Amino acid sequence: TSVLSTVGNPVDDASGAAKGGPVPAADGREVAYRDDAKIIRTGSMTLEVSDVASALRTARDAIVALGGYVGASTTSNDADRPSAEITYRIPADRWEEALDTLRGLNGLATKVVTEHTEAVEVTGQVIDLEARIANLRASETALQAIAAKATKISDVLEVQAQLTETRGQIETLTAQLKDLTDRSAYATLTVLFSVPLVAVEVAAKGWEPTAVVDEAAAATVSVLQGLATVGIWFVIVWLPILLVLGALTLLVVAIAHRFGVGRRAGGGAPPAAPIGGEA
């Protein structure tokens, strides 16, 4: 019989707790009910604002006042049109307040172009991780007790290997639990700020005189190149052919005259009719 046979099996049934029922502890006892749902909220929003810099300051102050913070930011100024993409971390219980604040920004937001939110409940995952970690810690304690009583080197090595594996699992599950807890405690919202495009500006940006001049010059050069190409082909290829055909034609005509081709049979033209009806 293995020396590790006294270590209990993991308790991974947290379905009752996920539904609001009692949570089974590692020793089989039922602990208190948990009704605080863990929900991970994420979202994105695209805003048109009258002034990007002022909107960023107003949004940052509002999020900080709600207990949140800026998680990441990216700014650009493409073609003199400033824009910024900011990721906010917002306390979960202030999520709706943050959305309402960003939709207006004290009058700086002129239009909410897009808005998308999503909520994923992870209560069951959190409870399951907590139960598995508790069970692994109990296993760790039991293994430590077994290691203290082991006398054979083989048993000691086996227990140490099990302890290493158990502690690795505890670290992995603890990291997962910390990540879920953090993301459920602080929602994530990514907001894109930009200034609206005026129709006249769009039309003006769509027409550039220098570009038109370049296109016209390019078209002229292309036409001249085409004409030059035709002339070169005519001089080098077609002109010699035409000269040869003309020479052959003249030679054929000369030969025809030489041998009298085309003359009437009988040696000449017929005599003219007598004038005045004379016989």
C-alpha positions as a printed Julia matrix, in Angstrom:
279×3 Matrix{Float64}:
   0.0    0.0      0.0
   1.35   3.44    -0.93
   2.34   5.74     1.88
   0.23   8.46     0.2
  -3.04   6.59     0.46
  -4.17   8.59     3.48
  -4.32  11.86     1.49
  -7.92  12.84     0.59
  -9.31  13.38    -2.9
  -9.95  16.95    -4.17
 -13.37  18.45    -3.53
 -14.4   20.05    -6.85
 -18.19  20.04    -6.65
 -19.16  23.69    -6.3
 -22.4   23.52    -8.25
 -24.54  24.13    -5.18
 -22.54  27.17    -4.21
 -22.68  28.56    -7.74
 -26.47  28.47    -7.49
 -26.52  30.17    -4.13
 -26.43  27.0     -2.05
 -23.99  26.03     0.7
 -20.33  25.67    -0.2
 -18.78  22.3      0.73
 -15.56  22.72     2.69
 -12.5   20.48     2.36
 -13.47  18.5      5.47
 -17.02  17.86     4.27
 -18.73  20.57     6.35
 -21.06  23.07     4.71
 -20.05  26.71     5.11
 -22.25  29.79     4.91
 -24.31  30.65     1.86
 -22.79  33.05    -0.72
 -25.05  35.29    -2.72
 -22.48  37.83    -3.96
 -22.28  37.11    -7.67
 -18.94  37.61    -9.39
 -19.48  39.28   -12.75
 -16.81  40.37   -15.22
 -17.99  43.45   -17.09
 -16.3   44.66   -20.26
 -17.27  47.23   -22.85
 -16.23  49.59   -25.61
 -17.46  53.01   -26.65
 -16.74  55.41   -29.52
 -17.33  59.09   -28.81
 -17.22  62.19   -30.97
 -16.15  65.14   -28.83
 -15.69  68.83   -29.46
 -12.18  68.84   -27.99
 -10.18  65.65   -27.44
  -7.74  67.03   -24.85
 -10.51  68.51   -22.69
 -12.59  65.35   -23.02
  -9.66  63.2    -21.87
  -9.1   65.34   -18.79
 -12.8   65.36   -17.92
 -13.13  61.6    -18.41
 -10.03  60.86   -16.35
 -11.19  63.03   -13.45
 -14.65  61.43   -13.54
 -13.29  57.87   -13.54
 -10.84  58.63   -10.72
 -13.68  60.18    -8.71
 -15.56  56.89    -9.07
 -12.57  54.98    -7.71
 -11.22  53.81   -11.06
  -8.04  54.45   -12.98
  -6.56  54.55   -16.5
  -5.23  51.13   -17.48
  -3.82  51.99   -20.9
  -3.87  54.84   -23.41
  -2.97  55.56   -27.03
  -3.12  58.97   -28.72
  -2.61  60.06   -32.33
  -2.93  63.14   -34.52
  -3.46  61.84   -38.05
  -3.96  64.59   -40.66
  -4.5   67.17   -37.91
  -7.4   65.13   -36.56
  -6.56  64.19   -32.94
  -7.87  60.96   -31.46
  -7.22  58.81   -28.4
  -8.03  55.3    -27.22
  -8.19  54.94   -23.44
  -8.8   51.8    -21.37
 -10.41  52.49   -18.01
 -10.64  50.15   -15.02
 -13.83  50.95   -13.14
 -15.18  49.55    -9.85
 -17.89  47.05   -10.76
 -20.47  48.71    -8.54
 -19.9   52.09   -10.31
 -20.15  50.69   -13.84
 -23.45  52.33   -14.83
 -22.39  55.68   -13.35
 -19.22  55.58   -15.43
 -21.16  54.86   -18.62
 -23.59  57.71   -17.96
 -20.72  60.1    -17.24
 -18.81  59.22   -20.4
 -21.9   59.57   -22.59
 -22.08  63.25   -21.72
 -18.69  64.43   -20.42
 -20.21  67.73   -19.24
 -21.32  68.58   -22.77
 -18.01  67.73   -24.47
 -19.37  64.55   -26.07
 -21.3   65.51   -29.19
 -22.24  61.98   -30.27
 -22.06  58.4    -29.0
 -21.11  56.62   -32.23
 -21.0   53.06   -30.86
 -21.43  51.41   -27.48
 -21.05  47.75   -26.56
 -21.11  46.13   -23.12
 -20.87  42.54   -21.98
 -21.26  40.81   -18.62
 -20.04  37.29   -17.82
 -20.8   35.7    -14.47
 -17.86  33.76   -12.99
 -19.27  33.03    -9.54
 -19.14  29.29   -10.1
 -15.52  29.45   -11.3
 -14.47  31.5     -8.28
 -16.13  29.15    -5.81
 -14.71  26.11    -7.58
 -11.19  27.56    -7.47
 -11.53  28.45    -3.79
 -12.68  24.91    -2.98
  -9.87  23.31    -5.0
  -7.26  25.54    -3.38
  -8.59  24.73     0.09
  -8.48  21.02    -0.68
  -4.94  21.26    -2.07
  -3.79  23.09     1.05
  -5.28  20.31     3.15
  -3.44  17.79     0.98
  -0.25  19.79     1.42
  -0.63  19.67     5.2
  -1.25  15.93     5.1
   1.77  15.36     2.9
   3.93  17.38     5.24
   2.76  15.19     8.13
   3.52  12.06     6.14
   6.96  13.38     5.21
   7.72  13.97     8.89
   6.97  10.31     9.68
   8.56   8.73     6.62
  11.68   6.68     7.3
  12.47   5.22     3.9
  14.3    7.35     1.39
  11.95   6.22    -1.38
   8.95   7.33     0.67
  10.54  10.69     1.41
  11.31  11.27    -2.25
   7.78  10.3     -3.28
   6.24  12.64    -0.72
   8.52  15.49    -1.78
   7.51  14.99    -5.41
   3.82  15.07    -4.42
   4.42  18.19    -2.32
   6.11  19.94    -5.26
   3.26  19.08    -7.59
   0.61  20.11    -5.06
   2.28  23.45    -4.37
   2.55  24.09    -8.11
  -1.17  23.46    -8.51
  -1.9   25.79    -5.6
   0.15  28.58    -7.2
  -1.56  28.11   -10.58
  -5.08  28.08    -9.16
  -4.31  31.02    -6.86
  -3.18  33.06    -9.86
  -6.38  32.18   -11.74
  -8.48  33.1     -8.7
  -6.66  36.42    -8.31
  -7.23  37.24   -12.0
 -10.96  36.45   -11.83
 -11.33  38.39    -8.59
  -9.56  41.42   -10.03
 -11.53  41.43   -13.27
 -14.82  41.02   -11.44
 -13.95  43.77    -8.97
 -12.85  46.23   -11.69
 -14.69  46.37   -15.01
 -12.8   47.21   -18.2
 -14.02  49.87   -20.63
 -12.18  50.97   -23.77
 -13.2   54.38   -25.15
 -12.19  55.92   -28.48
 -12.28  59.73   -28.54
 -12.26  61.67   -31.83
 -13.48  64.95   -33.27
 -16.29  64.91   -35.85
 -15.46  65.49   -39.51
 -17.18  68.46   -41.16
 -18.57  67.8    -44.65
 -16.71  70.79   -46.14
 -13.46  69.55   -44.64
 -14.06  66.11   -46.07
 -14.7   67.57   -49.54
 -11.64  69.83   -49.27
  -9.45  66.93   -48.2
 -10.73  64.91   -51.14
  -9.44  67.47   -53.69
  -5.8   68.55   -53.91
  -4.71  70.83   -56.77
  -1.15  69.55   -56.74
  -2.41  65.99   -57.05
  -4.6   66.99   -60.01
  -1.63  68.71   -61.7
   0.49  65.62   -61.17
  -2.21  63.4    -62.64
  -2.64  65.69   -65.68
   1.12  65.83   -66.28
   1.33  62.08   -65.96
  -1.51  61.67   -68.49
   0.24  64.06   -70.93
   3.52  62.19   -70.65
   1.67  58.92   -71.18
   0.0   60.25   -74.37
   3.31  61.57   -75.73
   4.99  58.29   -74.95
   2.24  56.48   -76.83
   2.64  58.73   -79.88
   6.42  58.33   -79.79
   6.01  54.57   -79.58
   3.7   54.58   -82.63
   6.19  56.73   -84.58
   9.1   54.48   -83.73
   7.16  51.39   -84.79
   6.12  53.1    -88.04
   9.66  54.19   -88.98
  11.37  50.95   -88.01
   8.76  48.36   -89.0
   6.01  49.68   -91.26
   7.92  52.25   -93.4
  10.4   49.68   -94.8
   7.51  47.32   -95.54
   5.59  50.07   -97.33
   8.7   51.04   -99.35
   9.23  47.45  -100.42
   5.55  47.1   -101.4
   5.71  50.38  -103.36
   8.83  49.27  -105.21
   7.23  45.95  -106.09
   4.11  47.75  -107.33
   6.16  50.05  -109.6
   8.1   47.08  -110.92
   4.92  45.2   -111.76
   3.46  48.25  -113.55
   6.67  48.73  -115.59
   6.72  45.12  -116.62
   3.09  45.33  -117.65
   3.75  48.33  -119.89
   6.83  46.65  -121.34
   4.97  43.63  -122.55
   1.84  45.51  -123.61
  -0.41  44.03  -121.05
  -3.81  45.73  -121.26
  -3.62  46.82  -124.93
  -6.51  45.97  -127.29
  -6.15  42.99  -129.6
  -5.78  43.78  -133.39
  -2.99  46.23  -133.25
  -4.65  49.52  -132.47
  -7.71  51.64  -132.12
 -10.62  51.25  -134.65
 -10.95  53.88  -137.49
 -13.11  56.87  -136.83
 -16.58  56.95  -138.43
 -16.87  59.08  -141.65
 -18.26  62.57  -141.24
 -21.42  63.5   -143.09
 -22.51  59.97  -143.78
 -20.09  59.35  -146.64
 -19.54  55.75  -147.68
